[in-house]
């Protein structure tokens, strides 16, 4: 048995397909991506000075090792 989705007469949902599940999956993925981005931004703000110190230490060590 075949049925058509509301609002789009060209798209068909076959047996076992549920458009609501797909929408929920994409919404869940979007939420995960947003959480990762926000967590990264918070981490960067909180540890920005430490990251700069670590990077400067790496650069200085490379300069002394390679005589730059």
PyMOL commands that set and color helices and strands:
alter all, ss='L'
color gray80, all
select helices_A, chain A and resi 19-46+48-66
alter helices_A, ss='H'
color red, helices_A
select strands_A, chain A and resi 3-4+12-13
alter strands_A, ss='S'
color yellow, strands_A
deselect
rebuild
show_as cartoon
